[in-house]
């Protein structure tokens, strides 16, 4: 832990008063670098730790996705320990720069799922899939969202017909995948989706400053933004978690505030940054939420 006094003393070329002013500005969020300073001071909360538990079976495979221009698209399906039939299905959507492997290994979803079921959460399966960086909607000829709804889910439902009940769906995602999970839940609606849980969703209030990886123009943002479409999630249980040190915090908090008072929304805004440590910390509560929503 780096103490405030030690940090100030570590700035020999800056006067103590000036250093204190700089530190105070960063601490209050008035200057860039607040998240890094808070990280050094241990103020962004603890990192989540993958449980030390034997997970259930994980199946993997790939298919040539029409909606991704014929790209070989890898997937994984994590099952809880034990023998189960007719498990509800949660699809986990990764963030930008991630893959199906990020969910299964970096976040440790198979272990978190096993721990959740051991703790009494109703069992379900979790699938993850390669989605590229196109933000899970039609972008430059690639539509990973349509790949999920039109290829992945039907394929899993057929291939694992004895184990899965793909008519009971949940969605989970973080960062880009958090946005994608909210968008796909709205498209599929409450007749198919029981619950959606997202961590640190990549949301923007308007088209200024959006990621060019997913939104080339203001018109594209207007077409695919979820920011004013909260009513499309009516009847779906929704959970949103984001750290107060996250660059998407302000927009996400406004998004949550846009739900009708009667909506089924749970939200939390603890200290935390936009990283895997925070997403792992939130996973136990999010999986518990989804397990209950799917029953």
C-alpha positions as CSV (number, residue, x, y, z in Angstrom):
1,X,0.0,0.0,0.0
2,X,1.4,3.4,-1.0
3,X,0.6,6.0,1.6
4,X,-0.3,9.6,0.6
5,X,2.8,11.0,2.4
6,X,5.1,8.6,0.6
7,X,3.6,9.5,-2.8
8,X,4.1,13.2,-2.1
9,X,7.7,12.6,-1.0
10,X,8.3,10.7,-4.2
11,X,7.9,13.9,-6.3
12,X,11.2,15.7,-5.8
13,X,10.9,18.1,-8.7
14,X,7.5,19.4,-7.5
15,X,7.0,21.5,-4.5
16,X,5.1,19.9,-1.6
17,X,2.2,22.3,-1.9
18,X,2.0,21.9,-5.6
19,X,2.2,18.1,-5.2
20,X,-0.6,18.2,-2.7
21,X,-2.7,20.2,-5.1
22,X,-2.1,17.8,-7.9
23,X,-2.8,14.9,-5.7
24,X,-6.0,16.5,-4.5
25,X,-7.1,17.2,-8.1
26,X,-6.5,13.7,-9.1
27,X,-8.2,12.3,-6.0
28,X,-11.3,14.4,-6.7
29,X,-11.4,13.3,-10.4
30,X,-10.6,16.8,-11.7
31,X,-7.3,15.6,-13.3
32,X,-6.6,12.6,-15.5
33,X,-5.1,9.6,-13.8
34,X,-7.5,9.2,-10.9
35,X,-8.0,5.5,-11.6
36,X,-4.3,4.7,-11.7
37,X,-3.7,6.6,-8.4
38,X,-6.7,4.9,-6.7
39,X,-5.4,1.6,-7.9
40,X,-2.0,2.3,-6.4
41,X,-3.7,3.3,-3.1
42,X,-5.9,0.2,-3.1
43,X,-9.0,2.3,-3.3
44,X,-10.7,0.5,-6.2
45,X,-11.7,-2.5,-4.3
46,X,-10.3,-6.1,-4.2
47,X,-9.9,-8.2,-7.3
48,X,-12.2,-11.2,-7.5
49,X,-10.5,-14.6,-7.2
50,X,-11.4,-17.7,-9.2
51,X,-12.8,-20.3,-6.8
52,X,-10.6,-23.3,-5.9
53,X,-13.2,-25.8,-6.9
54,X,-13.4,-28.6,-9.5
55,X,-15.6,-27.3,-12.4
56,X,-18.1,-29.4,-14.3
57,X,-17.5,-30.5,-17.9
58,X,-16.7,-28.0,-20.6
59,X,-17.4,-28.8,-24.3
60,X,-15.8,-26.9,-27.1
61,X,-16.2,-26.6,-30.9
62,X,-16.4,-24.3,-33.8
63,X,-18.5,-23.6,-36.8
64,X,-18.3,-21.4,-40.0
65,X,-20.5,-18.4,-39.2
66,X,-22.5,-17.0,-42.1
67,X,-23.1,-13.8,-40.1
68,X,-19.3,-13.4,-39.6
69,X,-18.4,-13.8,-43.3
70,X,-17.7,-17.5,-43.0
71,X,-15.2,-17.1,-40.1
72,X,-14.5,-20.2,-38.1
73,X,-16.2,-19.3,-34.8
74,X,-15.1,-21.0,-31.6
75,X,-17.4,-21.7,-28.7
76,X,-17.4,-23.4,-25.3
77,X,-20.2,-24.7,-23.1
78,X,-19.6,-24.9,-19.4
79,X,-21.9,-27.3,-17.4
80,X,-22.2,-27.5,-13.6
81,X,-20.8,-30.5,-11.9
82,X,-23.1,-33.6,-11.8
83,X,-25.7,-35.0,-14.2
84,X,-28.4,-32.5,-15.3
85,X,-31.1,-32.3,-17.9
86,X,-33.0,-29.4,-19.4
87,X,-30.6,-26.8,-18.1
88,X,-31.4,-23.2,-18.8
89,X,-28.7,-21.6,-21.0
90,X,-26.8,-18.4,-20.3
91,X,-24.8,-16.9,-23.2
92,X,-21.7,-14.9,-22.1
93,X,-20.6,-12.1,-24.5
94,X,-16.9,-11.0,-24.2
95,X,-15.5,-7.5,-24.3
96,X,-13.5,-5.9,-27.0
97,X,-10.3,-7.8,-27.7
98,X,-11.6,-10.9,-26.0
99,X,-12.8,-14.3,-27.1
100,X,-14.7,-17.3,-25.9
101,X,-11.6,-18.3,-24.0
102,X,-11.6,-15.0,-22.0
103,X,-14.8,-16.0,-20.3
104,X,-13.7,-19.6,-19.6
105,X,-10.2,-19.0,-18.4
106,X,-9.4,-15.4,-17.6
107,X,-12.7,-14.9,-15.7
108,X,-13.0,-18.5,-14.6
109,X,-16.7,-18.9,-15.4
110,X,-16.7,-22.8,-15.1
111,X,-15.3,-22.5,-11.5
112,X,-17.6,-19.7,-10.6
113,X,-20.6,-21.7,-12.0
114,X,-19.5,-24.8,-10.0
115,X,-19.3,-22.7,-6.8
116,X,-22.6,-21.0,-7.4
117,X,-24.4,-24.4,-7.8
118,X,-22.5,-25.8,-4.7
119,X,-23.9,-22.8,-2.8
120,X,-27.5,-23.6,-3.8
121,X,-28.0,-21.6,-7.0
122,X,-30.3,-23.5,-9.4
123,X,-28.1,-25.1,-12.0
124,X,-27.7,-23.7,-15.5
125,X,-25.2,-23.9,-18.4
126,X,-23.0,-21.0,-19.7
127,X,-21.9,-20.7,-23.3
128,X,-19.3,-18.3,-24.7
129,X,-18.4,-17.7,-28.3
130,X,-15.9,-15.7,-30.4
131,X,-17.6,-12.4,-31.5
132,X,-14.8,-10.3,-32.8
133,X,-14.7,-6.6,-32.0
134,X,-17.8,-5.4,-33.9
135,X,-19.9,-4.8,-30.8
136,X,-22.4,-7.6,-31.3
137,X,-24.4,-5.8,-34.0
138,X,-24.2,-5.3,-37.8
139,X,-21.0,-3.5,-38.4
140,X,-19.0,-3.4,-41.7
141,X,-20.7,-6.5,-43.0
142,X,-20.2,-8.6,-39.8
143,X,-23.1,-9.2,-37.4
144,X,-22.0,-11.2,-34.3
145,X,-25.3,-10.5,-32.6
146,X,-27.2,-12.3,-35.4
147,X,-24.5,-15.1,-35.1
148,X,-25.5,-15.6,-31.4
149,X,-29.3,-15.6,-32.0
150,X,-29.4,-17.3,-35.4
151,X,-26.5,-19.7,-35.2
152,X,-25.0,-20.3,-31.8
153,X,-28.2,-20.8,-29.7
154,X,-30.0,-23.0,-32.2
155,X,-26.9,-25.1,-32.7
156,X,-26.4,-25.6,-29.0
157,X,-30.0,-26.4,-28.5
158,X,-29.9,-29.1,-31.1
159,X,-26.5,-30.5,-30.2
160,X,-27.2,-30.7,-26.5
161,X,-30.9,-31.3,-26.7
162,X,-30.9,-33.8,-23.7
163,X,-29.0,-31.4,-21.5
164,X,-30.2,-27.9,-22.4
165,X,-33.5,-26.1,-22.5
166,X,-32.5,-23.3,-24.9
167,X,-36.0,-21.8,-24.6
168,X,-35.0,-20.5,-21.1
169,X,-32.3,-18.0,-21.9
170,X,-30.1,-15.6,-19.9
171,X,-27.5,-13.2,-21.1
172,X,-24.3,-12.1,-19.5
173,X,-21.5,-9.8,-20.7
174,X,-18.8,-7.3,-19.7
175,X,-17.7,-4.1,-21.4
176,X,-18.5,-4.5,-25.1
177,X,-20.3,-7.7,-24.2
178,X,-22.3,-5.9,-21.5
179,X,-23.7,-3.6,-24.2
180,X,-24.2,-6.6,-26.5
181,X,-26.1,-8.6,-23.8
182,X,-28.5,-5.7,-23.1
183,X,-29.1,-5.2,-26.9
184,X,-29.7,-8.9,-27.6
185,X,-32.0,-9.3,-24.6
186,X,-34.1,-6.4,-25.9
187,X,-34.2,-8.0,-29.4
188,X,-35.2,-11.4,-28.1
189,X,-37.6,-10.1,-25.6
190,X,-39.1,-11.5,-22.4
191,X,-40.7,-14.5,-24.2
192,X,-37.2,-16.0,-24.6
193,X,-35.0,-14.2,-22.1
194,X,-35.6,-14.5,-18.4
195,X,-32.6,-12.4,-17.1
196,X,-29.6,-10.4,-18.2
197,X,-26.7,-9.4,-16.0
198,X,-23.9,-7.1,-17.2
199,X,-20.7,-5.8,-15.7
200,X,-19.1,-2.5,-16.8
201,X,-21.2,-2.2,-20.0
202,X,-19.7,0.0,-22.8
203,X,-22.4,2.6,-23.0
204,X,-22.3,6.2,-24.3
205,X,-24.9,8.9,-23.8
206,X,-24.6,10.0,-27.4
207,X,-22.4,9.4,-30.4
208,X,-19.5,11.6,-29.4
209,X,-16.5,9.6,-28.3
210,X,-17.9,6.2,-29.2
211,X,-15.6,3.3,-30.2
212,X,-15.0,3.3,-33.9
213,X,-14.6,-0.5,-33.7
214,X,-18.4,-0.7,-33.3
215,X,-19.8,2.6,-34.4
216,X,-18.5,4.2,-37.6
217,X,-21.0,7.0,-37.8
218,X,-23.5,8.9,-35.6
219,X,-26.2,7.2,-37.6
220,X,-24.9,3.8,-36.7
221,X,-24.8,4.7,-33.1
222,X,-28.4,5.9,-33.3
223,X,-29.5,2.7,-34.9
224,X,-27.8,0.3,-32.4
225,X,-27.6,2.2,-29.2
226,X,-29.6,0.8,-26.3
227,X,-29.5,4.0,-24.3
228,X,-33.2,4.9,-24.8
229,X,-34.6,1.4,-25.3
230,X,-34.9,0.3,-21.7
231,X,-38.6,-0.5,-22.3
232,X,-37.5,-3.3,-24.6
233,X,-36.4,-5.2,-21.5
234,X,-39.8,-5.1,-19.9
235,X,-40.5,-8.4,-18.2
236,X,-36.8,-9.3,-18.2
237,X,-34.9,-9.3,-14.9
238,X,-32.0,-7.0,-15.3
239,X,-28.8,-6.5,-13.2
240,X,-26.1,-3.9,-13.9
241,X,-22.9,-3.6,-12.0
242,X,-20.2,-1.0,-12.7
243,X,-17.3,0.4,-10.7
244,X,-17.3,4.1,-9.7
245,X,-13.8,4.4,-11.3
246,X,-14.9,3.0,-14.6
247,X,-14.8,5.3,-17.7
248,X,-18.4,4.2,-18.5
249,X,-19.7,4.9,-15.0
250,X,-21.6,8.2,-15.7
251,X,-23.3,6.9,-18.9
252,X,-24.2,3.6,-17.2
253,X,-25.7,5.2,-14.2
254,X,-27.8,7.4,-16.5
255,X,-28.9,4.3,-18.4
256,X,-30.0,2.6,-15.2
257,X,-31.9,5.7,-14.1
258,X,-33.8,5.5,-17.4
259,X,-35.7,2.4,-16.5
260,X,-39.3,2.7,-15.3
261,X,-39.8,2.4,-11.5
262,X,-41.6,-0.8,-12.0
263,X,-38.9,-2.5,-14.0
264,X,-37.1,-5.5,-12.6
265,X,-33.7,-3.9,-12.3
266,X,-30.9,-4.5,-9.7
267,X,-27.8,-2.3,-9.8
268,X,-24.7,-1.7,-7.8
269,X,-22.0,1.0,-8.1
270,X,-19.1,-0.1,-5.8
271,X,-15.5,1.1,-6.1
272,X,-13.9,-0.6,-9.0
273,X,-12.2,-0.2,-12.4
274,X,-12.8,-1.5,-15.9
275,X,-10.8,-4.7,-15.5
276,X,-11.0,-8.5,-15.0
277,X,-10.5,-8.1,-11.2
278,X,-13.7,-6.2,-10.9
279,X,-15.6,-8.5,-13.3
280,X,-14.5,-11.6,-11.3
281,X,-15.6,-9.8,-8.0
282,X,-19.1,-9.3,-9.5
283,X,-19.5,-12.8,-10.9
284,X,-20.8,-14.6,-7.8
285,X,-23.7,-12.1,-7.4
286,X,-24.4,-12.0,-11.1
287,X,-24.5,-15.8,-11.5
288,X,-26.7,-16.0,-8.4
289,X,-29.0,-13.4,-10.0
290,X,-29.2,-15.3,-13.3
291,X,-29.8,-18.7,-11.7
292,X,-32.8,-17.3,-9.8
293,X,-34.1,-15.5,-12.8
294,X,-34.0,-18.6,-14.9
295,X,-36.0,-20.8,-12.6
